[in-house]
Amino acid sequence: MDEKPDDVLTIKELAAYLKIPQSTLYKLVREGKIPSQKIGRHWRFRKEGIDRWLDETRSSEADSGGDP
């Protein structure tokens, strides 16, 4: 696999990437609303999966009449 170190994000890195508080990100993880994987005590996120999730979330909100 040709993964670069930036392909997998920590909670802190993903919170900065999404520009949201870490507490909000932990809530999304607990509710199973964001693609994540727990490794030991640590949560990790594939950037590719997060980008896909953002696109899907935006599409579903537009379909349901939410704000674009």
N, C-alpha and C positions, 0 to 999 in steps of 0.2 A: 504494500500500500504506500502511496506517495503522499502521506500526510505531512504537512508542515506543522511546527509547534503552534502556530496561530489558528490551526484548524479546530483545536479543542480549547474551550474557554472555561475558566473558573467562574464562580459566582461573582466575584469582584470584577473580572474582566467583562462578563456578560452584562452586568448592571451598567458599566460604563458604556458599553457598545449600544445598549438599548436606551441609555440615558434615563434610567429609572432607579429608585432606591433599592438597595439589596433586600430590604424587608419586603418590598412588593414582589421581587423575584422569588424569594423564599415562599411567599404565599402562592404564587403561580405554580411552583414546583409541588407544594403540598397538595394542591387541588388537581394536579395532573394536567394542567392546561398548557404546559410548555414541554417540548421534547427534552428529556434529561436522562442522565444515567448516574446512579450513585456508585462510587468506587470507594469502598471502605466507609469512612465518615464524610467523604467529600463528594460534592455534586460536580459533574462535568457536562458540558454542552458542546455538540458539534456545530460549528459556525454554519455549515451548509444546511443542517437541519433547522437551525434557528431562522435562517433567511427564508427557507421554504415555509416554515410556520408563520412568519410575518406576512408573506404573500397570501397564504391561505386564509389567515385571519382577516386581512384586508378585503379579500374577495368575498368571504362569507358575510362580513359586515355590510358591504355594498349591496349584496343580494338581499339582505334582510332590511334594508332601508336605513342602516346606521350611517353615521358621519363618515365621509371618505377619508 
